[in-house]
Amino acid sequence: MCYLLLNGELPTAEQKETFVGTVKNHTMVHEQIRNLFNGFRRDAHPMAIMCGVVGALSAFYHDSLDINNPTHREITAFRLIAKMPTIAAMCYKYGLGQPLMYPRNDLGYAENFLHMMFGNPCEETKVSPTLARAMDKIFILHADHEQNASTSTVRLAGSSGANPFACIAAGISALWGPAHGGANEAVLNMLDEIGDISNIDEYIAKAKDKNDPFKLMGFGHRVYKNYDPRATVMRESCHEVLNELGVNDPQLELAMKLEEIALSDPYFKEKKLFPNVDFYSGIILKAIGIPTSMFTVIFALSRTVGWIAHWNEMISNPYKIGRPRQLYTGETEREMTALSDRK
């Protein structure tokens, strides 16, 4: 999938093997980057740390920052795709005060990420294949999604000729906004508000009431007017994860009951308010044991390949600096009053 986004074609078996091998050779970060983390408070939001660390990568990998050089752009793409899971896991571990885990190149991409998130130096990491598959699907389904706010931000920053690490850091900042990357976190906040299965009917009624500000998060989509096709894949994966873990969590039980109602209630069918990818991905991440503060970090990790593909596409073709136009609708010419005469 990463190869396809970057190159526009699926790889041959040989090309895939070379591609995967190159990514694995770039998974480690410069050892001095570990020192950057000591400058952050332990309770800093992981997205705040990620913005700073990714933006600082240009200070460590300035040997490939000529954006007009195709080889440099390719090396940078590999570095970002390979190092983002490492950086994301470091953000998580730092906040816990646990040892930062080095990547293992004998593991797959998603499996390696879970190793760095939940492993420790005292024992060998054992990652469930079911959880690794679920994580892989989350990465794939969030990798790119047309011209959204963060992708537009990356392209706009790139149009100035900024280095790619700065552009991706700008995309991360845009994604941090709750209206963009925080949707799956909002799902869990909504479940917290509903509180218990016994309250579902009351909140369903509130959602149907036009005069009530309550909204069901994780249902419907701006682009998909019918069922979100990504949600079909995520739903299957969600149930696989819950079945394997045997999670006894009232919040997750509440989510499954809400899903059941939404898929059968005529109102939801008529309004096409079906569970979307954010509804299921939030549940999966919680079940795996990932805190809500890390949800957007994982979104940024997933979306990096899409961002870098958009950036590379733009830089590889004739482009101009982005300059959105605006129409001034304020006052016409006014007299300037001297400061001493202003009251």
N, C-alpha and C positions, 0 to 999 in steps of 0.2 A: 504493500500500500504506500509506504514512504517512497519507494522507488518510482511508483506510478505518478505520485504528485510532483515529484521533482523532475521527472523525465518525460512524462506524458505517454509512456508506453510501459507495459508490463515487462519484467526482465525475463531473460532465459534462465535456465537453471544455473548456468555458469555465472551470469551477471548477478543473480541473486546471492550466490555464495560469496562473490567478491564484495558485494555491497554490505552484506551482513558482517563479513570479516573486517571491513574498514570501519564500520560503526563500532564494533567491539574494541578495536584498537584505539578508540578515542573516548572510552567511557570514563576514564580517570580525569580529575581536574588537577590543575597545577597545585602543588602542595601548599604554596603560600596562600591560596584562596581560603584554606582552613583558618588562617589567621584573621581573615575578614570577619568571620562569624563572631569572634571575640569582641568585636566592636558593637554588637547588637545586644540589647537587653534579652534576657532569656524568655521574657513574656511578650516579645515583639511578635506581631502577626506574621505568619510565614510568607504571605504575599509581599509584605514590606521588605523582608529579607531577600526574597527572590528578585524583586525589582533591583535592589542594590547590587546583588552578586552578579546577575546577568549583565547589567550595565557595566560592571567592572571587568568583564571578561576581555574587553578590548585592550585593557592594560596588560593582560597576560598573553594574549594571542595576536599581537600586532604584526606578526610575520605574514598574515594573510588578509590584510585589510584593504587591499587595492580592489575596489568594487568593480573596476573595469577589466579585471583579470579573471577570466572564467575559471581558471584553476583555483584561484583564491576563493572565489564564491563557492566552489564545490567543497573545498576543505572546510570552510566556515559552516556550510550546511551539515556536513558530517559531524563537526564538533558540537553544534547546537543540539542535533538530534540525539547524539550519544551522551552528552553531559547533562542535559536537562533532568533525566531521572536521578542522576547522582546528586545534583544540586537540590532538587525537590526533597529527596530523602534526608539530605544534610540539614535542610530547614526544619524538618520534623524532629530529627534526632537532637538538634541543638536545643530546641525548646524543651525537650524532656530532660536534658542534661545527660543523655546517654552517649556512648562512644559513636563517632561517625563511622559508618561501615563502608569499606571499599567495595567497588563493584566486582562481580565474578563473571568473567567472560565465558565460562562454560555454561552459563544459564541463558535462557531466552530473554528478550527485552522486558516483558511484563514480569516474568519470574524473577529476574535480577532486581527489578524495582521493589518487589515485595520483600526480597532478601535484604535490601538496604534499608527498607522501612522497619522491618520487624525482627531482623536478625541481630545477633550480638556476638562478640568475639569469643565467648566462652564455649559455644557449641555450634555444630553445623546447622545451617538453616534448612528446614524442610518446608517447601512451599507446595500447597495443595494444587494439583493440576486444574481443578475446578475454579479455584480463585484466580489462578494465573490466566485461564481462558477468559474469565469475566473481566479482569483488568485489561487484557488485550483488546477485548471488544469495546471497552470504554475508550481506550486510546484511539482505536480505529474510527469509532463513530463520532468522536470529537475532533478529529484531525483537521477537518476543513468544513466550512459551511458558508459558502458564497461570500458576498461583500458585506460582512457584518462590521460592527463598530471597531473591534480590535484589529481586524484585517485591514480596514480602511486606514486606521491609525499607523500601522506598520508601513503601508504603502505611502502615506503622506510624509511620514518621517524619512522614508527611503528616498523620496523624490527630491529631498534637499541634498542628497549625497552623503547622508550620515552613515556611519559604519553599521553593519548588520546587527551587532550586539546591542547597540543603542536603539535600533529600530525594534528589535524583539522586546527590549525592556519597555519601550513605549507601548507595545501591544499588550504586555503584561499589565501595565498600569490601567489601560482602557478596560481590560478584561476584569479587573478588580471591582469595577462598578457593579453594584447589586442588580442593576437592570440588565446586565449582560452576563457575567460569569457566575453570579451568585444564585442562579435559579434553583439548583439542586439543594443548596443550603436553605433557601426559602421554603422548600418542601418540608424539611424536618422542623423548621420553626413553626410552620402551619400545623404539623402533626402535634407539636408541643401545645399549641393553642387549643386544638380540639381536645386533647388530653386523654379521652377514653372512648372506647367503642360506643358506649351508651350515649355519647354526645353527638354522634355522627348525624342523626336525623335533624337535630337542631342546626348544625352547621351547613348541612345540605340545603335546608330552607333559607338560611342566611345567604348562601351563594346564589340562590335563585331570586332573591329579593333585590330588585334594582336599586332600592334606596338604602341597602345595607352595604357598607364599605368592605365587608369581608370578601376575599377572593380565594378560590381554590388554586393553590400554586401547584405547578407541574401538570396542568391540564390545558389542552389546546396549544396552538402555536401560531405565530404571526405568518409563517410561510406555509405550513401545512394546514390546509382547510379541512382535510379529513384526518385519518389516523397518521401520526408521525411514523414513517417506515422504520426509523431507527428504534422506535419504542418496541416494535415487534421483536427485534433481536434482543433488546435489553430485557424485555419481560421474561423471555425464556431463560436468559442468563440469571436474572434475579431469582427466579424460583429454584434454579439449580443450586445457587449459592445458599439460599435459605434452607433448602432440604439437606444439603451436606453439613452445614454448620449446626442445624437443629437449634437455631437461635430462639430463645424464649424471651422475646423483648416486646412488651406491650405496644411500643411505638410502631414496630414493624408489623405486628398483628393488626394494628389500626390501619396502617397503610394498605395492607392486603384487603381489608374489608372495604376501604374506600375505593380501591380499584374495582372490586366486585360490583359495587353499587354503580360506579361511573360507567361500567361497560353494559349495564342492564337498564339503567334509568332512562326513560324516553326523553326527558329534558336534556340530558347530556348527549344523547344520540342526535337529537334535533339540532342542538347548538354545536355539535361536533367537538365537544369538550372531552376528548379522549386523553388518557394518560400519555405524557410525552417522554422523551428520553431523559429529561431531568428528574422526573418522578422516580424512574427505576434506578438511575445511576446513583442518586442520593441514598436510596435504600441499600443498594449493593455496597457502597463505600462504608456506610455505617455498620452493616453486617460484618464486613471484613475487619473492622476495628479502626478505621481511619476517622479522625475527628473532623467536625464540620469546618474548622479553620483551614484544613488542608484541601478541601474540595476544589477551590478555585485554583490552587497550586497544581493539582492534577489536571485540571482543565487546561491550564497554560502549558503544561508538559505535553499534553495531547495535541494542542493546537499549534505548537512550534513548527512542526513539519509543514502545515498549511501556510503559516505566516512566511516561512523562509522560501516556500515555493512561489508564493505571490510576489515577494520581494525580488527573487531571482528573475522571475518572468518580466517584471517591470524594468529592472536594471539591464537585462539582456536585449531590450528593444529601445528604440528612441523614446525618450520621455522628457517631460518638463516638470519643473517644481510645481507641486500642488498649490493652487491659489484660489480657494473658494471665494466667489464674489458675494458681496453683500450690498443691499440697498439702504442708504441712509434715510431715515424717516424722522430725524430729530428737528431741532429749531433751524430756521434759516439764519441769515447773517444777523448778528446782534452787536450792539455797541459795547465796548469794553469799559467798565467802570474802574477807575483807579482804586488800588487797595485801600487807601486812606479814606475813600468816600463810600466804601461798601458797608452796609449795615445789615 
